[in-house]
Amino acid sequence: MTPTRIFDFLTHYQEKYPKQEVALAGKAGKEWRKYSLAEYVEITNNLSFGMIKLGINPGDKVGIISTNRPEWNMLDMAIMQIGAITVPIYPTLAVHEYKYILNHAEIKLVILEGAELMEKISSIMGEAPELKYLYTFIDRKKFPYFQQLVDLGKENLNYQDLEIKKAAIHSADCATIIYTSGTTGTPKGVMLSHDNIIGQVMNLYHTPAPWSNIAFSFLPLCHAYERMLVFLYQYLGMSVYYAQNLGTIAENIKEVKPTMMSTVPRMLEKIYDKIYTSSNNMPWLTKQIFRWAVHVACQYKIQAHNRTWWYNQRHVIADKLVYSKIRKNIGGNFDIVVSGAASIQPRLASFFSAIGMPVYEGYGLTETSPVIAVSCRDKNGREAGTVGFPLPGVEVKIAENGELCCRGHNVMLGYYKDEALTKTVIDEEGWFHTGDLGKVNDKGQVILTGRLKSLFKTSLGKYINPQAVEEKFSESPFVENIVVVGEGQKFAAALIAPDFTFLQAWCLRHSIEYQNSQQIVKDPEILKRYAREVAKYNAFFGDTEQVKKFELIPDEWSQLTEILTPTLKVKRNLVQERYKDVIDKLFQ
């Protein structure tokens, strides 16, 4: 069958891959809990029956607040196939954000993970009048839990009623409301239809190779990007393994040996830095060979017809001496590594593709379901510095101000309860205005150049694109994150969050005392070293774009401190607000 509603993917799965022994897998403790397709479907149906018994009706909203786990997918399918609407919510939000989303979406049932999160949500249940039920994934002795909802369904089987509910659901109906984590402002509820998501999968299913059969997932399912890819994996009958946590990704990859996974550029940067610095303690000759091979990889042309005979000979040697060992250490058997959520540096796309982890870059927003453009296997389909061709059925144009706009089956239904805001981003002709700056080259590939709202003008009237500067500076292993500022000032300056793990190792090698982050960012030797690093990367820019002053930030920038989004993007406005005094001093 051809799916027309998202839950139809399960029916398609049963028809095409009925004997799949590992549809979903998650690790608890030392063992992987693997679910066959038959178990997946059975538990999903029982969850649907349980929710029907609770009184969850078509159009009701059900929230999932959890990290990735197989039960997430079961709940998602179970919610949608009874006509209810899934509202995925990040498990890292502040209490006031949970209160806002619960009330704005009028959520009736929440299933959540973790004791701390349970206390947060239970503390505001009285302030969320629509919230009738709270379930936890495991028995925490306070609220009903996942298995009890499954058992409730088993006691109230009614397949005929379920089929009637499924038949009443149309492809144009809202399937999910995703609240954008965003880098600015109040969360917005993006309404996506079944058709929005199915259009993505049907235009991407040919991208993985036929032999690719094991997917690894660690990016949050709350994000449209990862969730859509997991639907794609299910359409293709691939086994989906979820990382135990962010700290076990490397270990889990070695165990699973995936053929496909998605990531974000910052994660690839970290892996690259770890690979490069692993040569620091090698014998002199081994180190020279290793770094020569890294240099060769960074020059890799993704399209085979662009690689010369001489380059290919060097690549074969480098692969035998170095890349094969890197692959063994990483543990994957990759057909594709999909990078999204931000632009990837061309050298990283080249490096990972050269060592046998082919990087396919995608671009889009939650509002576009999420993919607008993506790399593919066609001629010129993958090229470093571009995000590939627009998806079939998706039109792209560049507005007069340089903003990238798109129109097609991927554009959202709108923002929930906010028609006025919807009209500010979707014009009368149906064009969605992304807020990103871009261009389309003569091959039809989309190239991103920055964020429209991030551009700022100096007091001298010169425009600066901070993202271009930040992306280049992020190549430095000394830099974890950077924010370039200077609106209305005579020059550009920067707040730099050092990579303290790298910095600590560097200090050890150079006999510099490292007590803590507060002390080290004020050390004169460290400031001199960062000044040299800033000068090195300034050389890539014209005088007006160069960072004239900088300040090293001792604080951790993470999701826990709310400065990073779940896809590791910096919330620029929040940084400028929190470090206003520091920024003001830079321009005194």
N, C-alpha and C positions, 0 to 999 in steps of 0.2 A: 504493500500500500504506500501511497505518497502522503506523508503527514500533513495535516492542515491545522492541527492544534499541537501544542508542545507535548502533551502527554501521549500523543500518537507515536512519538519516538519509541515508547515502550512496546507498542504493538508491532511496529516495524522491526524492533530489536528481536522480538520473539519469532517473527516470521523469517528473518534473515540469519540469526545466530542463536537458535533455540537452545543449544547445548553449551553456551558460554558458562564456564565454571567460575570465572572471576570477573563479575561485572563491576563490582566496587570493592575496595579494600581500605581498611584503616588500621593503624597500629596502636594497640593499647598495651603498655608494658613492653614485653620482649617479643610478643607474637602478633602477626598480622591476622586480623579478622577479615576473612574473605567471604563475600556474598555472591552466590551464583545468580544468574539472571532470574531463575525461578524464585529464589528467596526475595530478591529485589522487588519483583512484581507482587508476590504474595504479601509482603510487609506493607508495600505501598497501598494495596487495596484495603488491607485491614485498617491502616491509618485513615483512609477515606471513610470507611464505615464508622470508625470511632468518632471522627469529627462530625459526621452526619448525626450521630446519636447525641453529641453535645449541643447540636442546634446550629452548627456552622452552615450557613446558607450561601447560595450563589451571590457573588458580589461582596461577601464579608471579607475582611482583611485578616490574614494570619501572619504574625511576625516570627521570623527565625533569627535568633541572636546567638551565633555560634561560629567557631572556627570550622574549617573543613572536616567533614566526616561523612561516611556513607549514609548515615541517617538523614543528613541534610537533603540529599537528593531524593530520598524516599518521601520525606515530608513535602518537598517542593512539588513533586509529581502528584502526591495525594491531595494537596490543596487545590492544584489547578484542575484536576479531573473531576472535582465536584463543583467547579464554577466559582470557587473562592479565589482570592487574589493574594499571591505571596508577596510579603514585604520583608526582604532581607535587610538585616540591620547589623552593622559592625559591632563586634563585642568589645570595642576599645573606646566607646564614646563616653562623654561625661553625663552625669545624671540629668542635667537640664536638657541635653540633646535627646535622651531617651524619652523624657516627658513630652517634648515637643512632637516627636515622631509618633508616639503612641496616640496622642490626642489628635494630631493633624490627620493621620491616616485612619483614625477611629478603629484601631486594632481590637479585635474581639478575643483572640487567642494568641498567646506567646509561648514558644518553646525555646528554652535557653540552656546554655552550657556554663557551668562553673558556679561555685559557692558565692564568690564575691559579686558576680553579676546577678545572681538570684536575690541577694540582699539589696542591691541597687534597685532592681525592678520592683521587688515587693514593697520597698519603702515609698514608692510613688503610685502604687496601684489605686490608692484612694483618690489620687488626683487625675486618674485616667478612667472616667466613668464608663467608657465603652468596653474596657478590658475585663472580660468575665472569667477567663481561665489562664492560669500560668502553669506550664509543665516544665520539668527539668529533664535532661537526657538520662541521668542516672538517679537512683533513689537517694535523695538528700534529706529524707525524713520530714520534709516540711510541706512539699507540694506533690501532686500526682506527677508521675514520670512517664517517659517515652513508652516503655514496655506495657504500662497500664493502659495507655491509649491504644496500643496494638491489641491488647487483650480485650478491651472494650469493643473493638471492631470485630474480633473473632466471635464475640457473643451476639453480635448484631449484623450478621452477614445478610446483605440484600443486593445481589448482583443486578437484579432487574432495575432497581431504583438507581443504582450507579450508572447503568447504561443509559437510562433516561436523562440523567443529569449531564452525562458526557455529550449526548446527542443534541442537547440544547445549547451547547457552547459553540460559538462561531470563531473563525480565524481572526476576525476584526476585533473581537472582544479583548478587553484589558486582561492580561495574564499576570502582570507583576507591577508593583510600584517600587522603584529603586530610588532611595534618597541619596542624592549625590553628596559624597563626603566634601568634595569641593575644596578649593584653596581660599575661598572667600565667602562670607555671608551665611545666611540661614540655609539649612538643607532644603533642597527642592525635590519634590516627589515626581520622578520621571515615570510616566505611564507608558508601558510597552505592551503591544498586543502579541497574541500568538503569532500572527503573520510577520510582525517585525523580526522575531527571533528565528522563525522558520526560514525566512528569506535569507538570513545570514548563513544558516547551516547549509541550505541548498546551493548556495553560491561558493561554499568553501569545502565541501566534502571531498572534492577531487584533489585538494592540496597535499594531504599526506600520501606517501607511497602505499601501495596495496599491502606491503609486508609490515607496515607500521601497526603494531597491535597492543602496545603497552604505553599508557599515558601516566605521567606523574604530575601531581597538582599540589602547589603550595600557596599560590596567590589566593586571596579570599574569594569564596563563592559569592559573597555579598556584592562583589564588583561585577558589572555586566560583562566585562571582558572574559574573566575566568569562567563564569557561569555559562556563557554562550559556548565556549570551547568544550566544556564538559558535556553539553548537549550534543556537540559535534562528535565527540568521542563515542557517545552512546549510539548515535546514528550509524557510526562506522563499526560498532561492535567491539570497540577497544576496551581492555581492562583499565580501570581508573584506580590508581593508588594515591592515597592522600598522605602527605608528609605528616609525621608525628607532631612536629612543631618546627619553627623556623631554625632552631639550633641543630636539628637532626637532618637537614636537607641533604648534606653531602653523604652521610651514612645511609640514608634511605635510598638515594639514587644508586649507590653501590649494591644495595640489596635487591632493588627492583629491576635495574638495568632497563630503564624506559627507552622507548623509541621516539617519544614526543613529549614536550612539556612547554609551558609558557613561562615567561619571566618578565622582569622589568630591567631597563638599562642599568640601574644602580646595582642590581644583583650581579649582572655580567661584569661590571666594573670591579666589584669586589673579588670575583673569581679570577679575573685577569690580574689584578694586583697581587693576589695570593700566589698565582702561578709564577709571575715575574719575580717576586721577592723570594720565592723558594730557591732561587739560584744564588742568593747572597752568600751562602755558606758552602757552595760547591768548590771543588778544586779549580784552580785558575783556568785550565784548558777546558774542563767540562762546562764551566760558567760561560766561557767565550762561545762555545758551540751552542749552548742553550739560548743565549741572548741573540746570537745570529739567527737561530731558527725562529725566535719570537719576532725579530725584525722582518724576516721573510714572510711570516704569517700576516703581519700588519700591512704588507704590500699586496696581499692576495686580491685578485680581481674575481668577483663573485661569478660573473658570466665567463664561462670557459673560453669563448671565442676571443675574449680580451686578454687572455694569459699567453705569454710568449713561450716558445719552445724552451728557451734558456731558464725562464722562471719555473716552468714545470719540472725541469731537471733538478733545480735547487729544492723545490717543494718535495720531490720524492725522497731526496736525501734527508731533509729536515724531518719528514714524517717518520722515516725509519729510525733516526737517531733520537728524536725528541717528541713529536706529536703522538706517536703510538703509546709512549709512556704516560703522557698527560691523559690520554683517553682512558688508559687502564686505571689510573689513579682516580679519575672522576667516576668511572664505572658505568657510564651510559653507553647505549648503542643507538645514537640519535639519527633519526631521519630528519627531524625538524626541531628547532628551538624557536618558538614564536616570541618576539619581543614587542611589547606595546606599552601604553600609558605615558610614554615620553619618547623623545627622539634619542636614538642610539648613536654614539659617535661612530663615524665610518670605520675607524681603525678597529673598533671592537667587533663590528659586523664582519670585517675582513678576517680578523684573528680567529674568531670562533668558527667561521666557515672553513678556514684553512686547516684547522686542527681536527675537523670532522664533527663539528656541532653546527650544522648549517643554520644560520640565523635568518628567519623570515620576519620582516618588520611589518607591523600593522599600525593603523591609525584610525582613531574615531573617538567618540564621546558616548557617555551613557545615553544621551539624547538621540544617538544614531544607532543604537541597538547592539553593539557599539561600533561596528566596523564601517568605515567609509572607503578606505583603500588598504590593500595588503599585498605583500610579495606573493609571487606565484611561480610555477615552473616554466611558464611560457618564455619565449625569447625576450630578453630585457625585463623579465618579470622580477628579478632580484638585482638590485644595484645599490651599493652602499651610498648613503646620503639621500636615498629616496624611500618612500613608504609604499612603493609599488603602484599598481593601477587601481583606479576605482573599481569597486565590485560591479559586476553586471547588474544593470537596472538602477545604478546610482549615478546621477549626474553631478559633476563638480564644475564650479566656476569660481573665478577670482574677482571679487568686487573691486570697485575703483580705489578703495582705501587699502587694497591688498589682502582683505579678509577672504578666507576660504569658505565657500558656501556649498551645500549639497542638497540634493532633492531626490527622493525615491522611496522605495519600500522600507528603507531602514529608519526613516524619520519618525520619532515618537508620536504618540497620540497627543501629547501635551503635558504640561505640568499639572499635577493633581490640585484641584480647587484654586487654580490661578490662571484663568484665561487671559488676563491682561499681560502677565509675564510671558505666557506662551507666545502672544502676538509680538513681543519684542524680539523673539529669536526666530520665529517662523513667519516669513512675510506673506503677503496676499497671493503670491505666485507659488507658494509652497517651498521656497528656499529656506533651509535652516542655516542660520549664521553662526559659525562655530566659535568665533572669537579668536581663531588662530590665523596667523599670517602664513601665506604659502604661495606656491606657484606650480604650474604644470609645465614640464619640459617638452621638448619637441617629440619625445617618444611617448608622451602621454602619462609619464610617471609623476606622482604627486611629491612635492618637496615642501617640507615645513621650514619656516624661517623664524618663528617666534610667536608670542602671544600679543594680540592687539592691545590689550589693557596693560601689558607689562612695559611697552615702549614709554620712554620718558624723554623729556627735552631738558637740556642744560640751560643755564641762564644765558649762555652764548647762542642759544637757538639751535643747537645741534641735537638731533635725535640719536638715542642710544637704544639698541636692542639688547637688554641685559641677558636674555637667555643664550644668545650666541656667545657672549663672553663667559657666562657660567659653564656652558657645556665644554668649552675649551679648557678652562681652568680645572674642571673636574677630571681631566685626564691625569692630573698630578696625583701620585699616591699619597701626598701630604694632605690632600683636600678631601674631606668627607662630603661637605656641602658648602655652598657659597651663594650669597645673595648680593647682587650689585645694586647700589643705590646712587642717587644723585639728581633726583627731580628738582629742577630749578636752581641747582648749584653750578659752580663753575667747572666742576670735574666729576668724574665717576669714582666712587669708593666701594669698598666691599667688606662685608662681614664674612669671615671664613671660619667654618667649623672644622677643625683638624680631624684627620683620621687618627685617633689616639692610639689605636693598636699598632699601626704602622709607625707612628711617631715614637712610641715607647721603645720599639725594637731599634729604630734609628738612633735614639739616644744611647742605648746600650752599646751599639757598635762604635759610637763616637765619644764614649766615656763622659756623657753628660748626665748629671743626676736628674732622675725623674721621680718626683714625689707624688704629684697628683696633677690633674688637668688645670686647676687654678694656678698652680705654681709655674707649670711648664709654659703656658701661653705668655708669661711675662719674662721668661728667661731671655737675656740679651742675645745669646747664641742662636736660640730658636727663632727669634724675631729676624735676625740677620739671614738665617737660612730661608725663611718664608719670603723675605724681601727679594732674595735671588730667584725664588720660584715664581714670584709675581712678575719680576722683570722678564723671566724666560717666556711666560705665556702672554705678557703684554706685547711682545715682539710680533705677535700674529695680528695685531690690531692697529688701526690708525690712532693718532694722538688723542682725539676726542673720546675714543672708546676705551682707552687704557685706564686701568685701576691705579689711581695716583696715591691713594692711602688705603690702608686696610686695618682691621682689628680682628685678632684671633679670639674666638668665643670659647670659653671653657665648658659651657653647658652641653648636655646631650640633646641633640635634636632627634626626636623619635616620635612614634605614634603616641607613646605614653605621655610625652610632654606636649602633645597635640600639635607640634610644629610640622610633622610629616603626615601626609595622607596615607591611607593603607597601601597605596601604590608607590610610596616613598617619594612623593613630590613635596617640595617645600611650600608651606603656606606663606607666601611672600608678605601678605598684609599683616599676618600675625607676627612675623619676624620684625617688621618695621614698627609695629606697635609695642612689642615687648622690649625692643632694643632702641627705643627712640632716643634715650639719653646718650647711648654709645654712638649712634649715627650722628646726632647733633655735634658731638665732640670731634668727629672726623672732619666736619666742615667749618670748625672754628679757626 
